């Protein structure tokens, strides 16, 4: 059995609810998933209810933190954190407010460019989840400004584009330490997207437990390099699809289960952490 260790629900920027995601995972023949929403663990109660009577499916609680070092964004996955911790709850609220404010500023910039979308429209798309860039992009699609989320990012919302707004980000070392203090496992997400191997090595020195070697956009040579690093530094090897929506949605080309890894070694590591 395999587990997809990198997925998102509509608690952040995915399109499925937690129960829909788990149903889809079962359809795909997966033995488990980790839900790793951006800066929130709000999907977990619904997810746990969905698997409460199914011992054959493993739900791994997780979260994806956006951090920054030397001007480079570094995503860190945390697995097995105690989401009831008061300090973590406060941090997630702070990050949620930062994302909301960033989206407001992006909408304001788009309005100045003559693009008529509103924050109410963006919030409606986000629902109860954290408001983010992808929801601004979907509002732009609704207004027929762009035809896809990718186009919205490439033309307006990515760094260096006219409606880009930076936001508060955590420091990697502090985030890794926090994950460990909360009893969790820290994993460097999609290292190939960092495009700076020195930063990858700095994350290893900072104490990450694992590295996401298996990722949809990693080339074979990149994957082999990260597997070698994992062997050298005794890191947990993980993988996942970074699932947000089915391929037919045109939000992403990858599907749930892409780059999934064998479940039992992950469960063994988790239970003996």
N, C-alpha and C positions, 0 to 999 in steps of 0.2 A: 504493500500500500504506500501511497505517496501523499505528501503534504505540500500545499502551496503556502509559502511563508510570507507572502507580501500581497495583501489585498486591501481594498478600500470599500466602504459602504457609503450610503448617503449621509452618514454622520459627519463625513468630511466632503470629499469631492467625487465619490463613487455614485452610481445611479441605482444600485440595489439596496434594499433594506438588509439588515443582518440575516433575517430569516430567508429572504429571497436568495441571498448569496450562498447560504448553507444548502438550500435546496438545489441550487445550480451546481454546487460542488459535488453533491451526491450524484446528480445526473452525469457529471463528468467522471465519476468513478474514483474520486479522491477519498482518501481515508481521513483527511483532516485539512483544516486551514488555520492560518493565523490571520486575525483581523488587525490590521496595522493602520488605522486611520491617522490622518495628519493631526497631531497635537490634541487628540481626544480619544477617550475610551468609552464614549457614550453608547456605542453600539453593543457593548458586551452583555448587558442584562437581557436584551432581546435574543442575542446569539445563544446565551446559556439556556434560555427557555426552549430554544429550537432544538437543542441537543440533549435536553435533560433526560429523555427516555431512550437515548440511543448510545449505548456504550461502544458501538463499533465506529463511531465518528469522533475524532479528537479535535476539540476547539482549543487553540493556543492563543491566550490573550496577548495583545501587543499594541504598539503605538509607533508612529514614525515622527521623529523630531527633526525639524530643520535647524541646522546650526551653521555657523560661518567662521572661517578662519582665513586670514590673509586675503580677504575679498572673495573667497571661493565658498560656495554653498556645499555643505556636507550633510547628508541625511543619515541619521542613526536610528536603527530599529531597536526597540526595547521589548523584550518578551518576558512575561510572567511578573510584571509589576503589580504592586498592591494599589489598585485604582482608588481604594477608599482612603488612602493616606491624605491627610489634610494639606500637607505641603504640595503634593502633586495636584490635588484638586485646585488649589490656588493658582498654581502655575498654568494649568490647562485653561482656567478662566482668563488669565492674563493673555495667553496666546490667542484665545478666541477673540478677545476684544481687539487685539492688535491686527488680526486678520480682517475683522469687520471694518476697522478704521481704514486699513489699506484699501479695501474694496470701495469704500466711500470716496477716497481720494482718486481712485482710478476712474470711477464713474464721473466724477467732477472733471477730470482731464478729458475724458471722452466727450462730455458735453461741450467743452471748450473747442473741441475739434469738429463740432457740428453733428455728433452722433447722439441721437436722442434715446438714451436708456435711463432708467431711474433705479435708485437703490431699492425701492419697493419691489420692482420687477426682479432684481437680483436676489433679494431675500425670499421672494416667492419660489424662485427656482431652487434655492438652497434648502427650503423647508426648515426643519428643525436642526439641520446640521450647521457646521461651521461655514461661514461665508468665505469664499476664496476666489482666486483669479478665474478658475474654470467656470464659476457661476456667472461672472461678468462676461466671459466668452460666450456662454450659452445664451445670455441675454442679447448679445450682439448677433448671434445666429437668428434668434427670434425676430429681430429687427431687420434681418436680411442684409446686415452690414458685411458679414463674412459667411462663408459656407461651412466652416468647420472650426473646432476648438483650436486646432493646429494653426489655421490661418489667423485667427484672432491673436494668438501668442506671437506668431512670426511677424505680424504687421503692426501690432499695437501694444501688447502686454508684456512682452519679454524685455529683459534688461537692455537698455539702449534704444527702445522703441518709444513712441510719443506718449503713451499712456501708462508707462511703467512707473511703479511706486515701490520703493524699498520698504522693508518692514523689520521689526525687531526680530532678531534671531539669537539663539542661545550660543554659548561657547561649547565646542566639542568636548573638551576635557571635563568641564563641569557637568555636562549632560551624561557622559559615560559614568562618572562617579555617582551621580544621582541614581541612574538605573541600577547600579550595583547596590547602593544603599537601600533601595526599595526591593531588593531580593531578585532583581531581574538579570537578564542576559543581554549584553549590548552587542549589536552587529552593525558593521558598516554596510549601508545599502548601496547598491549599484555603483561600485567603485570606478567602473569604466566611464561613468558620466563625469567624474571629477576631473579627468584628464591631467592629473598631476600625481605621479607616483610618490613623490616626496610627501604629499599630504596623506596618502594612504599609509605610508610607513609611520608618519606621525600619529595616526589614529591607532596603529598597532602599539606604538610606544605609550600612548595614552591609556591603554588597557582594554581595548575591545576584546570581547570573547569570541567573535566570529566575523566572517566576511561573506557577503552575498556574491559568491563566485558565479552562480548560475542565474543569469538575467537575460531577458529577451534581446537586448541590443548589444550584449557583449560578443565580440568576435571570438573565434576559437583561440587565437593566441592570447587574448586578454583572459579568457576563462582559465587557460592553462597556467598563466602567470599567477592568477589569484589562488589557484589550487596549490601551486608551489609555495606561495607565501603562507598559506594555511598550514601546509605540512611543516614548513620551517619553524613557524612560530606557534604551532600547536593550537590553531584556531578552529572553531566549529565552522564547517562549510554549510552554507545555506543557499536557498534559491527560491525564486518565486516570480510570478507573472507581473506584479505591480498592477493587478486587475482593478479596473475602474468601471468597465462596462463591456458587454459583448461586442465582438468585432463589427457586427452589422450596424452598431450605433455610430460608427465612424469616429468615435472619440479616441480610440486606440486600436491598433491592429492586432495586438496580442489578446489571447483568451485565457480564462481561468485554467490553471493547471500547466500552462507553459512554464518550463524551467522548475517544475515541482521536484522535490527531492524525496528520498526514502524516509518514511515516517519514523520507523523504530529507532534509528540512531539519534534522531532529534529528540524523541520522547525520553530516551535513556539519558541523554545529556541534560535535558530539562529536569528530570526527576532526581538527578544526582548533582545538581548545581550547588 
